[in-house]
Amino acid sequence: YRLAEEGPADIRIGNVASDLGIVTGSGEVTFSLESGSDYLKIDNMTGELSTTERRIDREKLPQCQMIFDENECFLDFEVSVIGPSQSWVDLFEGRVIILDINDNTPTFPSPVLTLTVEENRPVGTLYLLPTATDRDFGRNGIERYELLQEPSVFELQVADTLDGEKQPQLIVKGALDREQRDSYELSLRVRDGGDPARSSQAILRVLITDVNDNSPRFEKSVYEADLAENSSPGTPILQLRATDLDVGVNGQIEYVFGAATESVRRLLRLDETSGWLSVLHRIDREEVNQLRFTVMARDRGQPPKTDKATVVLNIRDENDNVPTIDIRKIGRIPLRDGVASVAEDVLVDTPIALVQVSDRDQGENGVVTCTVVGDVPFQLKPASEGEGEPQNKRKYFLHTSAPLDYEAVRDYNVVIVAVDSGSPSLSSNNSLLVRVGDTNDNPPMFSQAVLEVSFPENNLPGERVATVVATDADSGKNAEITYSLEASPLSSETPGSIFSIDPDSGDVSVQAVLDREQRDTYEFQVTARDKGVPSLQGSTTVVVRVSDRNDNEPRFMQDVFTFYVKENLQPNSPVGMVTVMDFDKGRNAELSLSIQPGDHDQAAGIFSIENDTGTIFSTVSFDREQQTSYTFKVKAVDGGEPPRSATATVSLFVMDENDNAPTVTFPSNSSYTVLPPSSNMRTVVATVVATDADTGLNADLNYSIVGGNPFKLFEIDPASGVVSLVGKLAPKHYGLHRLVVQVNDSGQPPQSTTALLHVFVNESLSNATVVESQVARSLHTPLAQDIAGDPSYELSKQRLSIVIGVVAGIMTVILLILVVVMARYCRSKGKHGYEAGKKDHEDFFTPQQHDKAKKPKKDKKGKKGKQPLYSSIVTVEASKPNGQRYDSVNEKLSDSPGMGRYRSVNGGPGSPDLARHYKSSSPLPTVQLHPQSPTSGKKHQAVQDLPPANTFVGAGDNIS
């Protein structure tokens, strides 16, 4: 066949079937391309031969590199014709001659060509120019040369050589005078004969030199020699000789490569002086079998003259290549990655692979002998008996020589050895892994004829009893096994109602709950079938023996245990006991108890349980005010295998103890309430508000006034704490009243708290600073001393009566004067009666009922008043049992019938704090005062004030 290079894919080349005279269309005969598939492909049914996607470049084909005749470049291919079911196979060889197209541009040896021309040369003198080369041939080769610009002294002429090449020549048309002009630069273009034509150009630089009128001449125009491949570098090949009739410099000859390819210049060395041609690099005949080039002899004249000779160097073969073995598929037997898959039931003498043995050497060096080594059921047979088959390239079929057995040997490593006939001979080997395919010729087999299994009673339906496993020597589908249950030969009972089997895994499961006391043995048969065609089977007997197990779990007497415990119980005290039992015996009845945390892990680390008695202990002391109840679970686990367990819920309720005293939230000790004198009976003065952190009776509060109510003006509701006015207010009641209120809970023993309620009786609050000073002084006054109204009211009344009796008989004027004097005297006493070391200009307790027109007279003498009635504050300090004093403000005292020790101190900044508690024979209880900072910045503030908060806390007898 013939095919032009550089064509697209899927170009039809020819029809192999029609050319071979084979009738197609029935589908019984098929075609397979065994070689040449890199560039060619064939239709398996029609035999149509066409090109592949890979582009064919004639100049790049390895086999066409050194071919100068276009008819000699070709691609070889092989086609196998396969009969029905591969009953016969014929192998044919073909050849596709690659036709050249104009795909290469002619090029000059160099982009700049230099030519030396002697001066004084006559007109018509001709100079040979360097020829261009074109990798294409024939019509696509070089067609013409031309000068793009022609000066008057030169013109281009192209001559045809004997070998059919175009030789460009430069002809002198005018006189050349080096002294006038020593060089010319011309543009030389070469064009091929293709359609479209390709061209390139070079600069032709013409140098005018002195006269050298004789050219060198080679002894021969063609030199031919043989060279053994792989000759070492430096090996001499031949000597080229040329003579020149000139003398001197013009007669000195140097030898250079002319038209020579790059490979020639790379492999050979030419001595430019002697003309000896030698090996520069080792030459491999399998890559280059002939070198053809020209050598130029050039004298040293100006310009130099040259002659050229053709050198043909034939590379002689040496046995330096080992045979190569190529193993390929043949027909329908798959072969991939060196592995051929062959069914074990294949017939003897069946071809399974194509083996091609070749040697790149020639002659005896390329004659190859091939054989299979080792004891394997395979042998080689020639693929064709043709006489024209080259000795260095042979093909064999690899046939089976004996039956194959998958169960005996699954894989064969077939080693093929090839030996050439060189001296010494070289050899190589290649291997093919033949993987034997399985056929279904083995039934499934069990390892035991009878399988006994022990299985516990009280199982869950669906539990696995045992796994039966059968093996099959086959593979694939032939070794895939399915399992089924059948009745035992000794029993007619069908096992399907009690047992089942997984058809894929062989897991035998029980579908009912087994009871060993009812039946202790079951027997049935398991059958295994493979999935081959036809299917094969095997069977085994399974005996299931039912064993006893731990089938009773622990039981608590109650699901929920409820316990009540008092708060403030000592840690590690028992808080309850649970009862649990197990009807099993031995290890299955040995119980282990543990506490399981409840919600939010509230029992974690708080409770523990004694394993023997079931007694629950607490590790902490309970506080009902923080947590009122605990809920957790108790777990009992027996010692069976697997262990059984049960849980019960424990609810623990903390009972309240009276461990919190009431807390008064209103009013504060430093506050006061203004009450007009015109208030009616049952007027609500204030409401005492108290709380208790306890619950029940321990938080049931009752209120009582235990001091500061000598006139019985006020009454408090025991339940609500509402303080009401129950007496009629008189002038003597004007001023500050300090009510001592005690709040008691109903616990046993009861807890109590004492608070102060200040009531200022007056029409209005004209000077709050004065009232606040009296309240502050009240906080430093002992609770046993009443503060109620104006204390100087009765004393002033008695003095006024005495004065009136004395001056009754005196003159009216003197009586008036005495009245005025006595009035001033009485007012002075009222001002200073309650001050501790400081003068005041206002009456603290007496309401301002004087006429606004009257103004008090100043004390002209500037004398100090009498000592105030409350100039000394008596602080009662309770005695401790051991005689120590109570210095802590928060320290709590217990009741004692003994009278406390008294100490009289002057009032003022040095006055001690009333927070130092006291104990006496008075009915007032022992109290505890919690300090709280009073309001700062007040005018009459004492240094140590009674805390403003109602924080009198006490426990003891009620105060009457």
ChimeraX attribute file (.defattr): number of C-alpha atoms within 10 A of each C-alpha:
attribute: neighborCount
match mode: 1-to-1
recipient: residues
	/A:1	13
	/A:2	14
	/A:3	19
	/A:4	14
	/A:5	18
	/A:6	17
	/A:7	16
	/A:8	12
	/A:9	15
	/A:10	13
	/A:11	14
	/A:12	14
	/A:13	17
	/A:14	17
	/A:15	17
	/A:16	20
	/A:17	19
	/A:18	13
	/A:19	9
	/A:20	10
	/A:21	9
	/A:22	12
	/A:23	10
	/A:24	15
	/A:25	9
	/A:26	8
	/A:27	11
	/A:28	12
	/A:29	22
	/A:30	22
	/A:31	24
	/A:32	20
	/A:33	21
	/A:34	20
	/A:35	16
	/A:36	15
	/A:37	14
	/A:38	13
	/A:39	16
	/A:40	24
	/A:41	24
	/A:42	23
	/A:43	15
	/A:44	17
	/A:45	16
	/A:46	19
	/A:47	25
	/A:48	17
	/A:49	22
	/A:50	17
	/A:51	21
	/A:52	18
	/A:53	14
	/A:54	14
	/A:55	14
	/A:56	22
	/A:57	17
	/A:58	25
	/A:59	19
	/A:60	9
	/A:61	13
	/A:62	10
	/A:63	14
	/A:64	18
	/A:65	14
	/A:66	15
	/A:67	12
	/A:68	13
	/A:69	10
	/A:70	16
	/A:71	12
	/A:72	13
	/A:73	22
	/A:74	19
	/A:75	21
	/A:76	12
	/A:77	19
	/A:78	16
	/A:79	21
	/A:80	19
	/A:81	22
	/A:82	21
	/A:83	16
	/A:84	11
	/A:85	10
	/A:86	17
	/A:87	9
	/A:88	13
	/A:89	17
	/A:90	12
	/A:91	16
	/A:92	14
	/A:93	11
	/A:94	12
	/A:95	14
	/A:96	17
	/A:97	18
	/A:98	24
	/A:99	18
	/A:100	22
	/A:101	20
	/A:102	22
	/A:103	19
	/A:104	19
	/A:105	21
	/A:106	24
	/A:107	21
	/A:108	19
	/A:109	16
	/A:110	13
	/A:111	13
	/A:112	16
	/A:113	18
	/A:114	17
	/A:115	21
	/A:116	20
	/A:117	28
	/A:118	25
	/A:119	21
	/A:120	15
	/A:121	20
	/A:122	14
	/A:123	14
	/A:124	14
	/A:125	15
	/A:126	19
	/A:127	17
	/A:128	17
	/A:129	18
	/A:130	18
	/A:131	20
	/A:132	23
	/A:133	18
	/A:134	20
	/A:135	18
	/A:136	22
	/A:137	19
	/A:138	17
	/A:139	14
	/A:140	24
	/A:141	24
	/A:142	27
	/A:143	18
	/A:144	17
	/A:145	23
	/A:146	17
	/A:147	20
	/A:148	10
	/A:149	12
	/A:150	13
	/A:151	12
	/A:152	10
	/A:153	14
	/A:154	23
	/A:155	18
	/A:156	18
	/A:157	19
	/A:158	17
	/A:159	13
	/A:160	10
	/A:161	9
	/A:162	7
	/A:163	6
	/A:164	9
	/A:165	14
	/A:166	19
	/A:167	17
	/A:168	23
	/A:169	19
	/A:170	20
	/A:171	18
	/A:172	20
	/A:173	17
	/A:174	17
	/A:175	14
	/A:176	22
	/A:177	16
	/A:178	16
	/A:179	9
	/A:180	7
	/A:181	11
	/A:182	17
	/A:183	18
	/A:184	17
	/A:185	16
	/A:186	19
	/A:187	16
	/A:188	24
	/A:189	20
	/A:190	24
	/A:191	22
	/A:192	25
	/A:193	17
	/A:194	21
	/A:195	10
	/A:196	10
	/A:197	16
	/A:198	20
	/A:199	19
	/A:200	16
	/A:201	21
	/A:202	19
	/A:203	17
	/A:204	21
	/A:205	17
	/A:206	20
	/A:207	20
	/A:208	23
	/A:209	21
	/A:210	19
	/A:211	16
	/A:212	22
	/A:213	15
	/A:214	17
	/A:215	22
	/A:216	25
	/A:217	21
	/A:218	20
	/A:219	12
	/A:220	13
	/A:221	13
	/A:222	14
	/A:223	18
	/A:224	11
	/A:225	12
	/A:226	13
	/A:227	20
	/A:228	16
	/A:229	20
	/A:230	17
	/A:231	18
	/A:232	14
	/A:233	15
	/A:234	14
	/A:235	16
	/A:236	17
	/A:237	16
	/A:238	18
	/A:239	13
	/A:240	21
	/A:241	17
	/A:242	23
	/A:243	16
	/A:244	20
	/A:245	12
	/A:246	16
	/A:247	12
	/A:248	9
	/A:249	13
	/A:250	23
	/A:251	21
	/A:252	19
	/A:253	27
	/A:254	18
	/A:255	24
	/A:256	18
	/A:257	18
	/A:258	18
	/A:259	19
	/A:260	17
	/A:261	15
	/A:262	8
	/A:263	10
	/A:264	16
	/A:265	14
	/A:266	12
	/A:267	15
	/A:268	21
	/A:269	22
	/A:270	21
	/A:271	15
	/A:272	16
	/A:273	12
	/A:274	14
	/A:275	21
	/A:276	16
	/A:277	20
	/A:278	20
	/A:279	20
	/A:280	19
	/A:281	17
	/A:282	17
	/A:283	20
	/A:284	17
	/A:285	21
	/A:286	15
	/A:287	12
	/A:288	15
	/A:289	16
	/A:290	15
	/A:291	17
	/A:292	16
	/A:293	16
	/A:294	20
	/A:295	24
	/A:296	25
	/A:297	30
	/A:298	25
	/A:299	28
	/A:300	16
	/A:301	24
	/A:302	19
	/A:303	22
	/A:304	26
	/A:305	26
	/A:306	22
	/A:307	20
	/A:308	22
	/A:309	22
	/A:310	18
	/A:311	21
	/A:312	16
	/A:313	18
	/A:314	18
	/A:315	21
	/A:316	17
	/A:317	20
	/A:318	20
	/A:319	21
	/A:320	19
	/A:321	19
	/A:322	22
	/A:323	28
	/A:324	20
	/A:325	22
	/A:326	14
	/A:327	21
	/A:328	20
	/A:329	19
	/A:330	22
	/A:331	21
	/A:332	12
	/A:333	14
	/A:334	14
	/A:335	20
	/A:336	10
	/A:337	8
	/A:338	13
	/A:339	17
	/A:340	21
	/A:341	16
	/A:342	21
	/A:343	16
	/A:344	18
	/A:345	14
	/A:346	16
	/A:347	14
	/A:348	14
	/A:349	16
	/A:350	18
	/A:351	26
	/A:352	24
	/A:353	23
	/A:354	22
	/A:355	24
	/A:356	18
	/A:357	24
	/A:358	23
	/A:359	24
	/A:360	19
	/A:361	22
	/A:362	18
	/A:363	14
	/A:364	15
	/A:365	26
	/A:366	27
	/A:367	22
	/A:368	24
	/A:369	17
	/A:370	23
	/A:371	15
	/A:372	19
	/A:373	13
	/A:374	11
	/A:375	8
	/A:376	14
	/A:377	16
	/A:378	22
	/A:379	19
	/A:380	20
	/A:381	16
	/A:382	14
	/A:383	18
	/A:384	14
	/A:385	7
	/A:386	8
	/A:387	7
	/A:388	6
	/A:389	11
	/A:390	12
	/A:391	18
	/A:392	20
	/A:393	17
	/A:394	20
	/A:395	21
	/A:396	20
	/A:397	22
	/A:398	24
	/A:399	19
	/A:400	20
	/A:401	16
	/A:402	15
	/A:403	13
	/A:404	21
	/A:405	18
	/A:406	21
	/A:407	17
	/A:408	8
	/A:409	11
	/A:410	14
	/A:411	17
	/A:412	18
	/A:413	13
	/A:414	20
	/A:415	15
	/A:416	22
	/A:417	19
	/A:418	21
	/A:419	22
	/A:420	25
	/A:421	16
	/A:422	21
	/A:423	10
	/A:424	9
	/A:425	17
	/A:426	19
	/A:427	17
	/A:428	15
	/A:429	18
	/A:430	16
	/A:431	17
	/A:432	18
	/A:433	17
	/A:434	21
	/A:435	19
	/A:436	21
	/A:437	21
	/A:438	22
	/A:439	20
	/A:440	21
	/A:441	17
	/A:442	19
	/A:443	21
	/A:444	24
	/A:445	19
	/A:446	19
	/A:447	11
	/A:448	14
	/A:449	11
	/A:450	14
	/A:451	16
	/A:452	14
	/A:453	16
	/A:454	15
	/A:455	21
	/A:456	18
	/A:457	20
	/A:458	17
	/A:459	18
	/A:460	13
	/A:461	14
	/A:462	15
	/A:463	15
	/A:464	18
	/A:465	19
	/A:466	19
	/A:467	13
	/A:468	20
	/A:469	18
	/A:470	23
	/A:471	17
	/A:472	23
	/A:473	16
	/A:474	21
	/A:475	16
	/A:476	12
	/A:477	14
	/A:478	24
	/A:479	23
	/A:480	17
	/A:481	25
	/A:482	19
	/A:483	23
	/A:484	18
	/A:485	22
	/A:486	16
	/A:487	16
	/A:488	19
	/A:489	11
	/A:490	8
	/A:491	11
	/A:492	10
	/A:493	14
	/A:494	15
	/A:495	18
	/A:496	15
	/A:497	10
	/A:498	15
	/A:499	20
	/A:500	19
	/A:501	22
	/A:502	15
	/A:503	16
	/A:504	12
	/A:505	13
	/A:506	21
	/A:507	17
	/A:508	23
	/A:509	19
	/A:510	22
	/A:511	17
	/A:512	15
	/A:513	14
	/A:514	20
	/A:515	15
	/A:516	17
	/A:517	10
	/A:518	8
	/A:519	11
	/A:520	17
	/A:521	14
	/A:522	18
	/A:523	20
	/A:524	22
	/A:525	20
	/A:526	21
	/A:527	22
	/A:528	27
	/A:529	23
	/A:530	25
	/A:531	16
	/A:532	20
	/A:533	11
	/A:534	9
	/A:535	15
	/A:536	19
	/A:537	18
	/A:538	17
	/A:539	21
	/A:540	20
	/A:541	20
	/A:542	22
	/A:543	16
	/A:544	18
	/A:545	17
	/A:546	21
	/A:547	17
	/A:548	14
	/A:549	16
	/A:550	20
	/A:551	17
	/A:552	17
	/A:553	19
	/A:554	22
	/A:555	17
	/A:556	19
	/A:557	11
	/A:558	14
	/A:559	12
	/A:560	15
	/A:561	19
	/A:562	14
	/A:563	15
	/A:564	13
	/A:565	16
	/A:566	16
	/A:567	20
	/A:568	16
	/A:569	16
	/A:570	13
	/A:571	13
	/A:572	15
	/A:573	15
	/A:574	18
	/A:575	16
	/A:576	18
	/A:577	16
	/A:578	20
	/A:579	13
	/A:580	18
	/A:581	15
	/A:582	19
	/A:583	11
	/A:584	17
	/A:585	12
	/A:586	9
	/A:587	13
	/A:588	23
	/A:589	21
	/A:590	16
	/A:591	22
	/A:592	15
	/A:593	21
	/A:594	19
	/A:595	21
	/A:596	19
	/A:597	17
	/A:598	16
	/A:599	12
	/A:600	7
	/A:601	12
	/A:602	15
	/A:603	18
	/A:604	14
	/A:605	12
	/A:606	18
	/A:607	21
	/A:608	21
	/A:609	19
	/A:610	15
	/A:611	13
	/A:612	9
	/A:613	12
	/A:614	19
	/A:615	16
	/A:616	22
	/A:617	18
	/A:618	20
	/A:619	15
	/A:620	15
	/A:621	15
	/A:622	22
	/A:623	18
	/A:624	20
	/A:625	15
	/A:626	7
	/A:627	12
	/A:628	14
	/A:629	17
	/A:630	16
	/A:631	18
	/A:632	21
	/A:633	21
	/A:634	23
	/A:635	19
	/A:636	25
	/A:637	20
	/A:638	25
	/A:639	18
	/A:640	21
	/A:641	11
	/A:642	11
	/A:643	17
	/A:644	19
	/A:645	19
	/A:646	17
	/A:647	22
	/A:648	22
	/A:649	19
	/A:650	23
	/A:651	15
	/A:652	18
	/A:653	18
	/A:654	20
	/A:655	16
	/A:656	22
	/A:657	20
	/A:658	21
	/A:659	20
	/A:660	20
	/A:661	24
	/A:662	28
	/A:663	21
	/A:664	23
	/A:665	14
	/A:666	17
	/A:667	21
	/A:668	18
	/A:669	27
	/A:670	21
	/A:671	16
	/A:672	20
	/A:673	15
	/A:674	17
	/A:675	23
	/A:676	15
	/A:677	19
	/A:678	12
	/A:679	16
	/A:680	14
	/A:681	14
	/A:682	13
	/A:683	13
	/A:684	17
	/A:685	18
	/A:686	20
	/A:687	16
	/A:688	23
	/A:689	16
	/A:690	21
	/A:691	16
	/A:692	19
	/A:693	14
	/A:694	20
	/A:695	16
	/A:696	12
	/A:697	15
	/A:698	24
	/A:699	22
	/A:700	16
	/A:701	22
	/A:702	18
	/A:703	24
	/A:704	21
	/A:705	25
	/A:706	20
	/A:707	20
	/A:708	22
	/A:709	17
	/A:710	13
	/A:711	12
	/A:712	12
	/A:713	16
	/A:714	22
	/A:715	20
	/A:716	22
	/A:717	15
	/A:718	15
	/A:719	12
	/A:720	14
	/A:721	22
	/A:722	16
	/A:723	24
	/A:724	19
	/A:725	20
	/A:726	16
	/A:727	15
	/A:728	15
	/A:729	20
	/A:730	11
	/A:731	15
	/A:732	16
	/A:733	23
	/A:734	25
	/A:735	25
	/A:736	27
	/A:737	27
	/A:738	24
	/A:739	24
	/A:740	20
	/A:741	24
	/A:742	27
	/A:743	30
	/A:744	29
	/A:745	26
	/A:746	16
	/A:747	22
	/A:748	11
	/A:749	14
	/A:750	21
	/A:751	24
	/A:752	28
	/A:753	25
	/A:754	28
	/A:755	26
	/A:756	30
	/A:757	25
	/A:758	25
	/A:759	21
	/A:760	25
	/A:761	28
	/A:762	22
	/A:763	16
	/A:764	14
	/A:765	14
	/A:766	10
	/A:767	10
	/A:768	10
	/A:769	14
	/A:770	19
	/A:771	20
	/A:772	18
	/A:773	17
	/A:774	21
	/A:775	26
	/A:776	26
	/A:777	23
	/A:778	25
	/A:779	22
	/A:780	22
	/A:781	22
	/A:782	16
	/A:783	21
	/A:784	15
	/A:785	12
	/A:786	18
	/A:787	21
	/A:788	24
	/A:789	27
	/A:790	21
	/A:791	21
	/A:792	18
	/A:793	16
	/A:794	10
	/A:795	12
	/A:796	16
	/A:797	11
	/A:798	10
	/A:799	12
	/A:800	14
	/A:801	10
	/A:802	10
	/A:803	14
	/A:804	14
	/A:805	9
	/A:806	11
	/A:807	15
	/A:808	11
	/A:809	10
	/A:810	11
	/A:811	10
	/A:812	11
	/A:813	9
	/A:814	13
	/A:815	17
	/A:816	13
	/A:817	12
	/A:818	17
	/A:819	16
	/A:820	13
	/A:821	12
	/A:822	16
	/A:823	15
	/A:824	16
	/A:825	14
	/A:826	17
	/A:827	16
	/A:828	19
	/A:829	20
	/A:830	25
	/A:831	20
	/A:832	25
	/A:833	21
	/A:834	24
	/A:835	22
	/A:836	20
	/A:837	16
	/A:838	12
	/A:839	14
	/A:840	15
	/A:841	11
	/A:842	16
	/A:843	19
	/A:844	24
	/A:845	27
	/A:846	22
	/A:847	20
	/A:848	15
	/A:849	8
	/A:850	9
	/A:851	7
	/A:852	7
	/A:853	6
	/A:854	7
	/A:855	8
	/A:856	11
	/A:857	8
	/A:858	8
	/A:859	12
	/A:860	6
	/A:861	6
	/A:862	7
	/A:863	7
	/A:864	10
	/A:865	14
	/A:866	10
	/A:867	15
	/A:868	18
	/A:869	16
	/A:870	17
	/A:871	18
	/A:872	19
	/A:873	20
	/A:874	20
	/A:875	23
	/A:876	22
	/A:877	21
	/A:878	25
	/A:879	20
	/A:880	15
	/A:881	9
	/A:882	6
	/A:883	8
	/A:884	9
	/A:885	15
	/A:886	18
	/A:887	11
	/A:888	13
	/A:889	15
	/A:890	18
	/A:891	14
	/A:892	17
	/A:893	20
	/A:894	16
	/A:895	19
	/A:896	17
	/A:897	10
	/A:898	12
	/A:899	15
	/A:900	17
	/A:901	14
	/A:902	13
	/A:903	10
	/A:904	11
	/A:905	14
	/A:906	15
	/A:907	21
	/A:908	20
	/A:909	12
	/A:910	11
	/A:911	20
	/A:912	19
	/A:913	19
	/A:914	23
	/A:915	26
	/A:916	21
	/A:917	25
	/A:918	29
	/A:919	24
	/A:920	21
	/A:921	12
	/A:922	13
	/A:923	15
	/A:924	20
	/A:925	26
	/A:926	23
	/A:927	26
	/A:928	24
	/A:929	25
	/A:930	18
	/A:931	19
	/A:932	14
	/A:933	11
	/A:934	18
	/A:935	12
	/A:936	7
	/A:937	7
	/A:938	13
	/A:939	10
	/A:940	18
	/A:941	20
	/A:942	22
	/A:943	14
	/A:944	21
	/A:945	24
	/A:946	28
	/A:947	23
	/A:948	21
	/A:949	23
	/A:950	27
	/A:951	25
	/A:952	27
	/A:953	26
	/A:954	25
	/A:955	22
	/A:956	17
	/A:957	16
	/A:958	15
	/A:959	14
	/A:960	9
